[in-house]
Amino acid sequence: MTVDVTARSNRQKPDQDPATCMPAPAMHYRYIGAWVAIKHWWALSVDQAEHEALLR
């Protein structure tokens, strides 16, 4: 599934992580999988609140 967005609409999105914002429940597994893959790919750390949210 591809969703086209404008640069303006993309800039209006909040900069949040799983600790502060999760998508609709039907998208949780896909979102978490992508989040973890990106963190791993770029060797980014995960803070405690983010870690707990990913485990829920």
mmCIF entry with sequence, helices, sheets and N, C-alpha, C, O atoms, coordinates in Angstrom:
data_MODEL
# 
_entry.id   MODEL 
# 
_entity.id                         1 
_entity.type                       polymer 
_entity.pdbx_number_of_molecules   1 
# 
_entity_poly.entity_id                      1 
_entity_poly.type                           'polypeptide(L)' 
_entity_poly.nstd_linkage                   no 
_entity_poly.nstd_monomer                   no 
_entity_poly.pdbx_seq_one_letter_code       MTVDVTARSNRQKPDQDPATCMPAPAMHYRYIGAWVAIKHWWALSVDQAEHEALLR 
_entity_poly.pdbx_seq_one_letter_code_can   MTVDVTARSNRQKPDQDPATCMPAPAMHYRYIGAWVAIKHWWALSVDQAEHEALLR 
_entity_poly.pdbx_strand_id                 A 
# 
loop_
_entity_poly_seq.entity_id 
_entity_poly_seq.num 
_entity_poly_seq.mon_id 
_entity_poly_seq.hetero 
1 1  MET n 
1 2  THR n 
1 3  VAL n 
1 4  ASP n 
1 5  VAL n 
1 6  THR n 
1 7  ALA n 
1 8  ARG n 
1 9  SER n 
1 10 ASN n 
1 11 ARG n 
1 12 GLN n 
1 13 LYS n 
1 14 PRO n 
1 15 ASP n 
1 16 GLN n 
1 17 ASP n 
1 18 PRO n 
1 19 ALA n 
1 20 THR n 
1 21 CYS n 
1 22 MET n 
1 23 PRO n 
1 24 ALA n 
1 25 PRO n 
1 26 ALA n 
1 27 MET n 
1 28 HIS n 
1 29 TYR n 
1 30 ARG n 
1 31 TYR n 
1 32 ILE n 
1 33 GLY n 
1 34 ALA n 
1 35 TRP n 
1 36 VAL n 
1 37 ALA n 
1 38 ILE n 
1 39 LYS n 
1 40 HIS n 
1 41 TRP n 
1 42 TRP n 
1 43 ALA n 
1 44 LEU n 
1 45 SER n 
1 46 VAL n 
1 47 ASP n 
1 48 GLN n 
1 49 ALA n 
1 50 GLU n 
1 51 HIS n 
1 52 GLU n 
1 53 ALA n 
1 54 LEU n 
1 55 LEU n 
1 56 ARG n 
# 
_struct_asym.id          A 
_struct_asym.entity_id   1 
# 
loop_
_struct_conf.conf_type_id 
_struct_conf.id 
_struct_conf.pdbx_PDB_helix_id 
_struct_conf.beg_label_comp_id 
_struct_conf.beg_label_asym_id 
_struct_conf.beg_label_seq_id 
_struct_conf.pdbx_beg_PDB_ins_code 
_struct_conf.end_label_comp_id 
_struct_conf.end_label_asym_id 
_struct_conf.end_label_seq_id 
_struct_conf.pdbx_end_PDB_ins_code 
_struct_conf.beg_auth_comp_id 
_struct_conf.beg_auth_asym_id 
_struct_conf.beg_auth_seq_id 
_struct_conf.end_auth_comp_id 
_struct_conf.end_auth_asym_id 
_struct_conf.end_auth_seq_id 
_struct_conf.pdbx_PDB_helix_class 
_struct_conf.details 
_struct_conf.pdbx_PDB_helix_length 
HELX_P HELX_P1 AA1 ALA A 7  ? ARG A 11 ? ALA A 7  ARG A 11 1 ? 5  
HELX_P HELX_P2 AA2 PRO A 25 ? MET A 27 ? PRO A 25 MET A 27 5 ? 3  
HELX_P HELX_P3 AA3 HIS A 28 ? TRP A 41 ? HIS A 28 TRP A 41 1 ? 14 
HELX_P HELX_P4 AA4 GLN A 48 ? LEU A 55 ? GLN A 48 LEU A 55 1 ? 8  
# 
_struct_conf_type.id          HELX_P 
_struct_conf_type.criteria    ? 
_struct_conf_type.reference   ? 
# 
loop_
_atom_site.group_PDB 
_atom_site.id 
_atom_site.type_symbol 
_atom_site.label_atom_id 
_atom_site.label_alt_id 
_atom_site.label_comp_id 
_atom_site.label_asym_id 
_atom_site.label_entity_id 
_atom_site.label_seq_id 
_atom_site.pdbx_PDB_ins_code 
_atom_site.Cartn_x 
_atom_site.Cartn_y 
_atom_site.Cartn_z 
_atom_site.occupancy 
_atom_site.B_iso_or_equiv 
_atom_site.pdbx_formal_charge 
_atom_site.auth_seq_id 
_atom_site.auth_comp_id 
_atom_site.auth_asym_id 
_atom_site.auth_atom_id 
_atom_site.pdbx_PDB_model_num 
ATOM 1   N N  . MET A 1 1  ? 0.838  -1.174 0.000  1.00 0.00 ? 1  MET A N  1 
ATOM 2   C CA . MET A 1 1  ? 0.000  0.000  0.000  1.00 0.00 ? 1  MET A CA 1 
ATOM 3   C C  . MET A 1 1  ? 0.883  1.236  0.000  1.00 0.00 ? 1  MET A C  1 
ATOM 4   O O  . MET A 1 1  ? 1.779  1.360  0.835  1.00 0.00 ? 1  MET A O  1 
ATOM 5   N N  . THR A 1 2  ? 0.641  2.140  -0.918 1.00 0.00 ? 2  THR A N  1 
ATOM 6   C CA . THR A 1 2  ? 1.392  3.378  -1.013 1.00 0.00 ? 2  THR A CA 1 
ATOM 7   C C  . THR A 1 2  ? 0.447  4.547  -0.792 1.00 0.00 ? 2  THR A C  1 
ATOM 8   O O  . THR A 1 2  ? -0.653 4.590  -1.342 1.00 0.00 ? 2  THR A O  1 
ATOM 9   N N  . VAL A 1 3  ? 0.887  5.476  0.010  1.00 0.00 ? 3  VAL A N  1 
ATOM 10  C CA . VAL A 1 3  ? 0.089  6.674  0.269  1.00 0.00 ? 3  VAL A CA 1 
ATOM 11  C C  . VAL A 1 3  ? 0.913  7.876  -0.141 1.00 0.00 ? 3  VAL A C  1 
ATOM 12  O O  . VAL A 1 3  ? 2.011  8.091  0.371  1.00 0.00 ? 3  VAL A O  1 
ATOM 13  N N  . ASP A 1 4  ? 0.382  8.660  -1.066 1.00 0.00 ? 4  ASP A N  1 
ATOM 14  C CA . ASP A 1 4  ? 1.071  9.870  -1.491 1.00 0.00 ? 4  ASP A CA 1 
ATOM 15  C C  . ASP A 1 4  ? 0.706  11.009 -0.556 1.00 0.00 ? 4  ASP A C  1 
ATOM 16  O O  . ASP A 1 4  ? -0.464 11.216 -0.235 1.00 0.00 ? 4  ASP A O  1 
ATOM 17  N N  . VAL A 1 5  ? 1.714  11.740 -0.127 1.00 0.00 ? 5  VAL A N  1 
ATOM 18  C CA . VAL A 1 5  ? 1.485  12.898 0.735  1.00 0.00 ? 5  VAL A CA 1 
ATOM 19  C C  . VAL A 1 5  ? 2.263  14.082 0.188  1.00 0.00 ? 5  VAL A C  1 
ATOM 20  O O  . VAL A 1 5  ? 3.281  13.917 -0.485 1.00 0.00 ? 5  VAL A O  1 
ATOM 21  N N  . THR A 1 6  ? 1.782  15.246 0.477  1.00 0.00 ? 6  THR A N  1 
ATOM 22  C CA . THR A 1 6  ? 2.512  16.446 0.089  1.00 0.00 ? 6  THR A CA 1 
ATOM 23  C C  . THR A 1 6  ? 3.545  16.759 1.163  1.00 0.00 ? 6  THR A C  1 
ATOM 24  O O  . THR A 1 6  ? 3.432  16.293 2.296  1.00 0.00 ? 6  THR A O  1 
ATOM 25  N N  . ALA A 1 7  ? 4.533  17.534 0.810  1.00 0.00 ? 7  ALA A N  1 
ATOM 26  C CA . ALA A 1 7  ? 5.551  17.927 1.789  1.00 0.00 ? 7  ALA A CA 1 
ATOM 27  C C  . ALA A 1 7  ? 4.899  18.689 2.937  1.00 0.00 ? 7  ALA A C  1 
ATOM 28  O O  . ALA A 1 7  ? 5.287  18.528 4.094  1.00 0.00 ? 7  ALA A O  1 
ATOM 29  N N  . ARG A 1 8  ? 3.920  19.511 2.619  1.00 0.00 ? 8  ARG A N  1 
ATOM 30  C CA . ARG A 1 8  ? 3.236  20.297 3.657  1.00 0.00 ? 8  ARG A CA 1 
ATOM 31  C C  . ARG A 1 8  ? 2.513  19.386 4.645  1.00 0.00 ? 8  ARG A C  1 
ATOM 32  O O  . ARG A 1 8  ? 2.633  19.567 5.857  1.00 0.00 ? 8  ARG A O  1 
ATOM 33  N N  . SER A 1 9  ? 1.767  18.411 4.139  1.00 0.00 ? 9  SER A N  1 
ATOM 34  C CA . SER A 1 9  ? 1.037  17.526 5.047  1.00 0.00 ? 9  SER A CA 1 
ATOM 35  C C  . SER A 1 9  ? 1.995  16.666 5.859  1.00 0.00 ? 9  SER A C  1 
ATOM 36  O O  . SER A 1 9  ? 1.704  16.332 7.007  1.00 0.00 ? 9  SER A O  1 
ATOM 37  N N  . ASN A 1 10 ? 3.121  16.309 5.284  1.00 0.00 ? 10 ASN A N  1 
ATOM 38  C CA . ASN A 1 10 ? 4.097  15.510 6.007  1.00 0.00 ? 10 ASN A CA 1 
ATOM 39  C C  . ASN A 1 10 ? 4.731  16.311 7.137  1.00 0.00 ? 10 ASN A C  1 
ATOM 40  O O  . ASN A 1 10 ? 4.993  15.761 8.206  1.00 0.00 ? 10 ASN A O  1 
ATOM 41  N N  . ARG A 1 11 ? 4.980  17.589 6.921  1.00 0.00 ? 11 ARG A N  1 
ATOM 42  C CA . ARG A 1 11 ? 5.559  18.450 7.959  1.00 0.00 ? 11 ARG A CA 1 
ATOM 43  C C  . ARG A 1 11 ? 4.579  18.694 9.104  1.00 0.00 ? 11 ARG A C  1 
ATOM 44  O O  . ARG A 1 11 ? 5.001  18.997 10.220 1.00 0.00 ? 11 ARG A O  1 
ATOM 45  N N  . GLN A 1 12 ? 3.288  18.569 8.847  1.00 0.00 ? 12 GLN A N  1 
ATOM 46  C CA . GLN A 1 12 ? 2.287  18.818 9.880  1.00 0.00 ? 12 GLN A CA 1 
ATOM 47  C C  . GLN A 1 12 ? 2.122  17.634 10.827 1.00 0.00 ? 12 GLN A C  1 
ATOM 48  O O  . GLN A 1 12 ? 1.474  17.765 11.865 1.00 0.00 ? 12 GLN A O  1 
ATOM 49  N N  . LYS A 1 13 ? 2.685  16.504 10.494 1.00 0.00 ? 13 LYS A N  1 
ATOM 50  C CA . LYS A 1 13 ? 2.583  15.334 11.357 1.00 0.00 ? 13 LYS A CA 1 
ATOM 51  C C  . LYS A 1 13 ? 3.437  15.558 12.609 1.00 0.00 ? 13 LYS A C  1 
ATOM 52  O O  . LYS A 1 13 ? 4.510  16.158 12.535 1.00 0.00 ? 13 LYS A O  1 
ATOM 53  N N  . PRO A 1 14 ? 2.962  15.080 13.738 1.00 0.00 ? 14 PRO A N  1 
ATOM 54  C CA . PRO A 1 14 ? 3.765  15.225 14.951 1.00 0.00 ? 14 PRO A CA 1 
ATOM 55  C C  . PRO A 1 14 ? 4.981  14.304 14.919 1.00 0.00 ? 14 PRO A C  1 
ATOM 56  O O  . PRO A 1 14 ? 4.945  13.223 14.331 1.00 0.00 ? 14 PRO A O  1 
ATOM 57  N N  . ASP A 1 15 ? 6.035  14.745 15.549 1.00 0.00 ? 15 ASP A N  1 
ATOM 58  C CA . ASP A 1 15 ? 7.250  13.949 15.674 1.00 0.00 ? 15 ASP A CA 1 
ATOM 59  C C  . ASP A 1 15 ? 7.148  13.176 16.980 1.00 0.00 ? 15 ASP A C  1 
ATOM 60  O O  . ASP A 1 15 ? 7.573  13.658 18.030 1.00 0.00 ? 15 ASP A O  1 
ATOM 61  N N  . GLN A 1 16 ? 6.581  11.970 16.913 1.00 0.00 ? 16 GLN A N  1 
ATOM 62  C CA . GLN A 1 16 ? 6.340  11.193 18.114 1.00 0.00 ? 16 GLN A CA 1 
ATOM 63  C C  . GLN A 1 16 ? 6.853  9.768  17.949 1.00 0.00 ? 16 GLN A C  1 
ATOM 64  O O  . GLN A 1 16 ? 7.048  9.286  16.833 1.00 0.00 ? 16 GLN A O  1 
ATOM 65  N N  . ASP A 1 17 ? 7.064  9.111  19.071 1.00 0.00 ? 17 ASP A N  1 
ATOM 66  C CA . ASP A 1 17 ? 7.476  7.712  19.056 1.00 0.00 ? 17 ASP A CA 1 
ATOM 67  C C  . ASP A 1 17 ? 6.360  6.862  19.654 1.00 0.00 ? 17 ASP A C  1 
ATOM 68  O O  . ASP A 1 17 ? 5.346  7.411  20.083 1.00 0.00 ? 17 ASP A O  1 
ATOM 69  N N  . PRO A 1 18 ? 6.514  5.545  19.696 1.00 0.00 ? 18 PRO A N  1 
ATOM 70  C CA . PRO A 1 18 ? 5.458  4.682  20.217 1.00 0.00 ? 18 PRO A CA 1 
ATOM 71  C C  . PRO A 1 18 ? 5.040  4.979  21.655 1.00 0.00 ? 18 PRO A C  1 
ATOM 72  O O  . PRO A 1 18 ? 3.932  4.624  22.056 1.00 0.00 ? 18 PRO A O  1 
ATOM 73  N N  . ALA A 1 19 ? 5.893  5.613  22.427 1.00 0.00 ? 19 ALA A N  1 
ATOM 74  C CA . ALA A 1 19 ? 5.536  5.941  23.809 1.00 0.00 ? 19 ALA A CA 1 
ATOM 75  C C  . ALA A 1 19 ? 4.473  7.033  23.871 1.00 0.00 ? 19 ALA A C  1 
ATOM 76  O O  . ALA A 1 19 ? 3.733  7.120  24.851 1.00 0.00 ? 19 ALA A O  1 
ATOM 77  N N  . THR A 1 20 ? 4.390  7.858  22.846 1.00 0.00 ? 20 THR A N  1 
ATOM 78  C CA . THR A 1 20 ? 3.447  8.975  22.871 1.00 0.00 ? 20 THR A CA 1 
ATOM 79  C C  . THR A 1 20 ? 2.345  8.883  21.834 1.00 0.00 ? 20 THR A C  1 
ATOM 80  O O  . THR A 1 20 ? 1.346  9.597  21.932 1.00 0.00 ? 20 THR A O  1 
ATOM 81  N N  . CYS A 1 21 ? 2.505  8.020  20.841 1.00 0.00 ? 21 CYS A N  1 
ATOM 82  C CA . CYS A 1 21 ? 1.495  7.940  19.788 1.00 0.00 ? 21 CYS A CA 1 
ATOM 83  C C  . CYS A 1 21 ? 1.562  6.576  19.101 1.00 0.00 ? 21 CYS A C  1 
ATOM 84  O O  . CYS A 1 21 ? 2.610  6.181  18.591 1.00 0.00 ? 21 CYS A O  1 
ATOM 85  N N  . MET A 1 22 ? 0.450  5.871  19.094 1.00 0.00 ? 22 MET A N  1 
ATOM 86  C CA . MET A 1 22 ? 0.361  4.594  18.387 1.00 0.00 ? 22 MET A CA 1 
ATOM 87  C C  . MET A 1 22 ? -0.772 4.690  17.368 1.00 0.00 ? 22 MET A C  1 
ATOM 88  O O  . MET A 1 22 ? -1.755 5.392  17.608 1.00 0.00 ? 22 MET A O  1 
ATOM 89  N N  . PRO A 1 23 ? -0.651 4.003  16.244 1.00 0.00 ? 23 PRO A N  1 
ATOM 90  C CA . PRO A 1 23 ? -1.717 4.021  15.242 1.00 0.00 ? 23 PRO A CA 1 
ATOM 91  C C  . PRO A 1 23 ? -2.911 3.190  15.717 1.00 0.00 ? 23 PRO A C  1 
ATOM 92  O O  . PRO A 1 23 ? -2.916 2.667  16.831 1.00 0.00 ? 23 PRO A O  1 
ATOM 93  N N  . ALA A 1 24 ? -3.898 3.083  14.874 1.00 0.00 ? 24 ALA A N  1 
ATOM 94  C CA . ALA A 1 24 ? -5.071 2.265  15.177 1.00 0.00 ? 24 ALA A CA 1 
ATOM 95  C C  . ALA A 1 24 ? -4.624 0.845  15.515 1.00 0.00 ? 24 ALA A C  1 
ATOM 96  O O  . ALA A 1 24 ? -3.645 0.360  14.946 1.00 0.00 ? 24 ALA A O  1 
ATOM 97  N N  . PRO A 1 25 ? -5.324 0.166  16.432 1.00 0.00 ? 25 PRO A N  1 
ATOM 98  C CA . PRO A 1 25 ? -4.930 -1.188 16.855 1.00 0.00 ? 25 PRO A CA 1 
ATOM 99  C C  . PRO A 1 25 ? -4.680 -2.166 15.706 1.00 0.00 ? 25 PRO A C  1 
ATOM 100 O O  . PRO A 1 25 ? -3.810 -3.029 15.820 1.00 0.00 ? 25 PRO A O  1 
ATOM 101 N N  . ALA A 1 26 ? -5.407 -2.053 14.630 1.00 0.00 ? 26 ALA A N  1 
ATOM 102 C CA . ALA A 1 26 ? -5.210 -2.960 13.495 1.00 0.00 ? 26 ALA A CA 1 
ATOM 103 C C  . ALA A 1 26 ? -3.828 -2.795 12.855 1.00 0.00 ? 26 ALA A C  1 
ATOM 104 O O  . ALA A 1 26 ? -3.373 -3.683 12.134 1.00 0.00 ? 26 ALA A O  1 
ATOM 105 N N  . MET A 1 27 ? -3.167 -1.684 13.109 1.00 0.00 ? 27 MET A N  1 
ATOM 106 C CA . MET A 1 27 ? -1.861 -1.408 12.510 1.00 0.00 ? 27 MET A CA 1 
ATOM 107 C C  . MET A 1 27 ? -0.696 -1.584 13.484 1.00 0.00 ? 27 MET A C  1 
ATOM 108 O O  . MET A 1 27 ? 0.453  -1.376 13.094 1.00 0.00 ? 27 MET A O  1 
ATOM 109 N N  . HIS A 1 28 ? -0.952 -1.955 14.724 1.00 0.00 ? 28 HIS A N  1 
ATOM 110 C CA . HIS A 1 28 ? 0.105  -2.041 15.733 1.00 0.00 ? 28 HIS A CA 1 
ATOM 111 C C  . HIS A 1 28 ? 1.267  -2.931 15.308 1.00 0.00 ? 28 HIS A C  1 
ATOM 112 O O  . HIS A 1 28 ? 2.420  -2.505 15.375 1.00 0.00 ? 28 HIS A O  1 
ATOM 113 N N  . TYR A 1 29 ? 0.985  -4.166 14.869 1.00 0.00 ? 29 TYR A N  1 
ATOM 114 C CA . TYR A 1 29 ? 2.082  -5.087 14.537 1.00 0.00 ? 29 TYR A CA 1 
ATOM 115 C C  . TYR A 1 29 ? 2.925  -4.557 13.387 1.00 0.00 ? 29 TYR A C  1 
ATOM 116 O O  . TYR A 1 29 ? 4.153  -4.633 13.430 1.00 0.00 ? 29 TYR A O  1 
ATOM 117 N N  . ARG A 1 30 ? 2.289  -4.034 12.386 1.00 0.00 ? 30 ARG A N  1 
ATOM 118 C CA . ARG A 1 30 ? 3.025  -3.503 11.235 1.00 0.00 ? 30 ARG A CA 1 
ATOM 119 C C  . ARG A 1 30 ? 3.868  -2.290 11.653 1.00 0.00 ? 30 ARG A C  1 
ATOM 120 O O  . ARG A 1 30 ? 5.033  -2.179 11.272 1.00 0.00 ? 30 ARG A O  1 
ATOM 121 N N  . TYR A 1 31 ? 3.276  -1.389 12.433 1.00 0.00 ? 31 TYR A N  1 
ATOM 122 C CA . TYR A 1 31 ? 3.965  -0.183 12.895 1.00 0.00 ? 31 TYR A CA 1 
ATOM 123 C C  . TYR A 1 31 ? 5.172  -0.539 13.766 1.00 0.00 ? 31 TYR A C  1 
ATOM 124 O O  . TYR A 1 31 ? 6.268  -0.013 13.572 1.00 0.00 ? 31 TYR A O  1 
ATOM 125 N N  . ILE A 1 32 ? 4.955  -1.434 14.719 1.00 0.00 ? 32 ILE A N  1 
ATOM 126 C CA . ILE A 1 32 ? 6.037  -1.828 15.618 1.00 0.00 ? 32 ILE A CA 1 
ATOM 127 C C  . ILE A 1 32 ? 7.148  -2.530 14.844 1.00 0.00 ? 32 ILE A C  1 
ATOM 128 O O  . ILE A 1 32 ? 8.328  -2.297 15.108 1.00 0.00 ? 32 ILE A O  1 
ATOM 129 N N  . GLY A 1 33 ? 6.786  -3.378 13.903 1.00 0.00 ? 33 GLY A N  1 
ATOM 130 C CA . GLY A 1 33 ? 7.797  -4.052 13.085 1.00 0.00 ? 33 GLY A CA 1 
ATOM 131 C C  . GLY A 1 33 ? 8.650  -3.064 12.313 1.00 0.00 ? 33 GLY A C  1 
ATOM 132 O O  . GLY A 1 33 ? 9.873  -3.197 12.262 1.00 0.00 ? 33 GLY A O  1 
ATOM 133 N N  . ALA A 1 34 ? 8.008  -2.077 11.715 1.00 0.00 ? 34 ALA A N  1 
ATOM 134 C CA . ALA A 1 34 ? 8.740  -1.061 10.960 1.00 0.00 ? 34 ALA A CA 1 
ATOM 135 C C  . ALA A 1 34 ? 9.607  -0.216 11.891 1.00 0.00 ? 34 ALA A C  1 
ATOM 136 O O  . ALA A 1 34 ? 10.750 0.101  11.562 1.00 0.00 ? 34 ALA A O  1 
ATOM 137 N N  . TRP A 1 35 ? 9.064  0.146  13.049 1.00 0.00 ? 35 TRP A N  1 
ATOM 138 C CA . TRP A 1 35 ? 9.796  0.974  14.010 1.00 0.00 ? 35 TRP A CA 1 
ATOM 139 C C  . TRP A 1 35 ? 11.073 0.260  14.463 1.00 0.00 ? 35 TRP A C  1 
ATOM 140 O O  . TRP A 1 35 ? 12.152 0.852  14.476 1.00 0.00 ? 35 TRP A O  1 
ATOM 141 N N  . VAL A 1 36 ? 10.940 -1.000 14.829 1.00 0.00 ? 36 VAL A N  1 
ATOM 142 C CA . VAL A 1 36 ? 12.088 -1.775 15.305 1.00 0.00 ? 36 VAL A CA 1 
ATOM 143 C C  . VAL A 1 36 ? 13.105 -1.967 14.178 1.00 0.00 ? 36 VAL A C  1 
ATOM 144 O O  . VAL A 1 36 ? 14.309 -1.864 14.410 1.00 0.00 ? 36 VAL A O  1 
ATOM 145 N N  . ALA A 1 37 ? 12.636 -2.243 12.972 1.00 0.00 ? 37 ALA A N  1 
ATOM 146 C CA . ALA A 1 37 ? 13.548 -2.431 11.835 1.00 0.00 ? 37 ALA A CA 1 
ATOM 147 C C  . ALA A 1 37 ? 14.360 -1.166 11.566 1.00 0.00 ? 37 ALA A C  1 
ATOM 148 O O  . ALA A 1 37 ? 15.562 -1.247 11.311 1.00 0.00 ? 37 ALA A O  1 
ATOM 149 N N  . ILE A 1 38 ? 13.727 -0.020 11.621 1.00 0.00 ? 38 ILE A N  1 
ATOM 150 C CA . ILE A 1 38 ? 14.428 1.248  11.381 1.00 0.00 ? 38 ILE A CA 1 
ATOM 151 C C  . ILE A 1 38 ? 15.427 1.528  12.498 1.00 0.00 ? 38 ILE A C  1 
ATOM 152 O O  . ILE A 1 38 ? 16.555 1.946  12.234 1.00 0.00 ? 38 ILE A O  1 
ATOM 153 N N  . LYS A 1 39 ? 15.022 1.301  13.732 1.00 0.00 ? 39 LYS A N  1 
ATOM 154 C CA . LYS A 1 39 ? 15.948 1.502  14.859 1.00 0.00 ? 39 LYS A CA 1 
ATOM 155 C C  . LYS A 1 39 ? 17.177 0.598  14.712 1.00 0.00 ? 39 LYS A C  1 
ATOM 156 O O  . LYS A 1 39 ? 18.309 1.027  14.936 1.00 0.00 ? 39 LYS A O  1 
ATOM 157 N N  . HIS A 1 40 ? 16.933 -0.655 14.334 1.00 0.00 ? 40 HIS A N  1 
ATOM 158 C CA . HIS A 1 40 ? 18.038 -1.603 14.164 1.00 0.00 ? 40 HIS A CA 1 
ATOM 159 C C  . HIS A 1 40 ? 18.932 -1.189 12.992 1.00 0.00 ? 40 HIS A C  1 
ATOM 160 O O  . HIS A 1 40 ? 20.155 -1.170 13.127 1.00 0.00 ? 40 HIS A O  1 
ATOM 161 N N  . TRP A 1 41 ? 18.341 -0.861 11.859 1.00 0.00 ? 41 TRP A N  1 
ATOM 162 C CA . TRP A 1 41 ? 19.101 -0.493 10.655 1.00 0.00 ? 41 TRP A CA 1 
ATOM 163 C C  . TRP A 1 41 ? 20.050 0.676  10.929 1.00 0.00 ? 41 TRP A C  1 
ATOM 164 O O  . TRP A 1 41 ? 21.205 0.661  10.502 1.00 0.00 ? 41 TRP A O  1 
ATOM 165 N N  . TRP A 1 42 ? 19.556 1.681  11.640 1.00 0.00 ? 42 TRP A N  1 
ATOM 166 C CA . TRP A 1 42 ? 20.350 2.876  11.896 1.00 0.00 ? 42 TRP A CA 1 
ATOM 167 C C  . TRP A 1 42 ? 21.076 2.828  13.237 1.00 0.00 ? 42 TRP A C  1 
ATOM 168 O O  . TRP A 1 42 ? 21.701 3.810  13.637 1.00 0.00 ? 42 TRP A O  1 
ATOM 169 N N  . ALA A 1 43 ? 21.000 1.701  13.932 1.00 0.00 ? 43 ALA A N  1 
ATOM 170 C CA . ALA A 1 43 ? 21.656 1.517  15.233 1.00 0.00 ? 43 ALA A CA 1 
ATOM 171 C C  . ALA A 1 43 ? 21.266 2.628  16.210 1.00 0.00 ? 43 ALA A C  1 
ATOM 172 O O  . ALA A 1 43 ? 22.115 3.223  16.873 1.00 0.00 ? 43 ALA A O  1 
ATOM 173 N N  . LEU A 1 44 ? 19.964 2.889  16.277 1.00 0.00 ? 44 LEU A N  1 
ATOM 174 C CA . LEU A 1 44 ? 19.442 3.924  17.161 1.00 0.00 ? 44 LEU A CA 1 
ATOM 175 C C  . LEU A 1 44 ? 19.045 3.313  18.496 1.00 0.00 ? 44 LEU A C  1 
ATOM 176 O O  . LEU A 1 44 ? 18.632 2.156  18.569 1.00 0.00 ? 44 LEU A O  1 
ATOM 177 N N  . SER A 1 45 ? 19.175 4.100  19.536 1.00 0.00 ? 45 SER A N  1 
ATOM 178 C CA . SER A 1 45 ? 18.807 3.620  20.865 1.00 0.00 ? 45 SER A CA 1 
ATOM 179 C C  . SER A 1 45 ? 17.292 3.729  21.080 1.00 0.00 ? 45 SER A C  1 
ATOM 180 O O  . SER A 1 45 ? 16.586 4.410  20.336 1.00 0.00 ? 45 SER A O  1 
ATOM 181 N N  . VAL A 1 46 ? 16.828 3.046  22.105 1.00 0.00 ? 46 VAL A N  1 
ATOM 182 C CA . VAL A 1 46 ? 15.420 3.065  22.490 1.00 0.00 ? 46 VAL A CA 1 
ATOM 183 C C  . VAL A 1 46 ? 15.372 3.473  23.954 1.00 0.00 ? 46 VAL A C  1 
ATOM 184 O O  . VAL A 1 46 ? 16.011 2.843  24.797 1.00 0.00 ? 46 VAL A O  1 
ATOM 185 N N  . ASP A 1 47 ? 14.615 4.529  24.263 1.00 0.00 ? 47 ASP A N  1 
ATOM 186 C CA . ASP A 1 47 ? 14.526 4.934  25.666 1.00 0.00 ? 47 ASP A CA 1 
ATOM 187 C C  . ASP A 1 47 ? 13.539 4.033  26.418 1.00 0.00 ? 47 ASP A C  1 
ATOM 188 O O  . ASP A 1 47 ? 12.825 3.241  25.803 1.00 0.00 ? 47 ASP A O  1 
ATOM 189 N N  . GLN A 1 48 ? 13.503 4.157  27.730 1.00 0.00 ? 48 GLN A N  1 
ATOM 190 C CA . GLN A 1 48 ? 12.696 3.265  28.564 1.00 0.00 ? 48 GLN A CA 1 
ATOM 191 C C  . GLN A 1 48 ? 11.209 3.353  28.236 1.00 0.00 ? 48 GLN A C  1 
ATOM 192 O O  . GLN A 1 48 ? 10.546 2.321  28.126 1.00 0.00 ? 48 GLN A O  1 
ATOM 193 N N  . ALA A 1 49 ? 10.675 4.554  28.079 1.00 0.00 ? 49 ALA A N  1 
ATOM 194 C CA . ALA A 1 49 ? 9.246  4.733  27.777 1.00 0.00 ? 49 ALA A CA 1 
ATOM 195 C C  . ALA A 1 49 ? 8.894  4.106  26.429 1.00 0.00 ? 49 ALA A C  1 
ATOM 196 O O  . ALA A 1 49 ? 7.853  3.464  26.289 1.00 0.00 ? 49 ALA A O  1 
ATOM 197 N N  . GLU A 1 50 ? 9.754  4.294  25.455 1.00 0.00 ? 50 GLU A N  1 
ATOM 198 C CA . GLU A 1 50 ? 9.551  3.713  24.123 1.00 0.00 ? 50 GLU A CA 1 
ATOM 199 C C  . GLU A 1 50 ? 9.591  2.179  24.203 1.00 0.00 ? 50 GLU A C  1 
ATOM 200 O O  . GLU A 1 50 ? 8.760  1.501  23.600 1.00 0.00 ? 50 GLU A O  1 
ATOM 201 N N  . HIS A 1 51 ? 10.544 1.652  24.935 1.00 0.00 ? 51 HIS A N  1 
ATOM 202 C CA . HIS A 1 51 ? 10.682 0.204  25.106 1.00 0.00 ? 51 HIS A CA 1 
ATOM 203 C C  . HIS A 1 51 ? 9.428  -0.394 25.730 1.00 0.00 ? 51 HIS A C  1 
ATOM 204 O O  . HIS A 1 51 ? 8.924  -1.415 25.263 1.00 0.00 ? 51 HIS A O  1 
ATOM 205 N N  . GLU A 1 52 ? 8.928  0.238  26.781 1.00 0.00 ? 52 GLU A N  1 
ATOM 206 C CA . GLU A 1 52 ? 7.718  -0.262 27.454 1.00 0.00 ? 52 GLU A CA 1 
ATOM 207 C C  . GLU A 1 52 ? 6.510  -0.205 26.515 1.00 0.00 ? 52 GLU A C  1 
ATOM 208 O O  . GLU A 1 52 ? 5.683  -1.117 26.519 1.00 0.00 ? 52 GLU A O  1 
ATOM 209 N N  . ALA A 1 53 ? 6.402  0.849  25.718 1.00 0.00 ? 53 ALA A N  1 
ATOM 210 C CA . ALA A 1 53 ? 5.291  0.969  24.774 1.00 0.00 ? 53 ALA A CA 1 
ATOM 211 C C  . ALA A 1 53 ? 5.362  -0.112 23.705 1.00 0.00 ? 53 ALA A C  1 
ATOM 212 O O  . ALA A 1 53 ? 4.332  -0.645 23.293 1.00 0.00 ? 53 ALA A O  1 
ATOM 213 N N  . LEU A 1 54 ? 6.554  -0.436 23.259 1.00 0.00 ? 54 LEU A N  1 
ATOM 214 C CA . LEU A 1 54 ? 6.715  -1.481 22.245 1.00 0.00 ? 54 LEU A CA 1 
ATOM 215 C C  . LEU A 1 54 ? 6.356  -2.865 22.803 1.00 0.00 ? 54 LEU A C  1 
ATOM 216 O O  . LEU A 1 54 ? 5.887  -3.731 22.064 1.00 0.00 ? 54 LEU A O  1 
ATOM 217 N N  . LEU A 1 55 ? 6.573  -3.066 24.078 1.00 0.00 ? 55 LEU A N  1 
ATOM 218 C CA . LEU A 1 55 ? 6.242  -4.357 24.690 1.00 0.00 ? 55 LEU A CA 1 
ATOM 219 C C  . LEU A 1 55 ? 4.741  -4.528 24.941 1.00 0.00 ? 55 LEU A C  1 
ATOM 220 O O  . LEU A 1 55 ? 4.252  -5.655 25.009 1.00 0.00 ? 55 LEU A O  1 
ATOM 221 N N  . ARG A 1 56 ? 4.012  -3.424 25.078 1.00 0.00 ? 56 ARG A N  1 
ATOM 222 C CA . ARG A 1 56 ? 2.556  -3.508 25.338 1.00 0.00 ? 56 ARG A CA 1 
ATOM 223 C C  . ARG A 1 56 ? 1.813  -4.053 24.175 1.00 0.00 ? 56 ARG A C  1 
ATOM 224 O O  . ARG A 1 56 ? 0.591  -4.187 24.232 1.00 0.00 ? 56 ARG A O  1 
# 
